[in-house]
Amino acid sequence: MSGLWPGLVRFLGDPKIPLDTNGVERALRGVVVGRKNHYGSRSERGTRVAALFYSLIESAKLCRVEPRAYLREATLRAVRNPGTVTLARELKSSES
């Protein structure tokens, strides 16, 4: 337990580290609510597709990438090279 103490008090030395995780939890709320809205769907495939898109769109937002541009670029890369996976954070780093 004592090995965890430095991480627990790290925020004392760095004012940029928040005391709570409220911001992170709020950011993830859209993903969770979006997926939860489809639990009662009659189509399992539709539910899976909706969950996938909610995850992709919210992940793009978290990485500060415009979701429409991210989905377009990821789709184009996958069409050009089947099996390619483009993460939002990769697209963000290529823009910088």
Beta strands, then each sheet from edge to edge (+ up, - down):
end
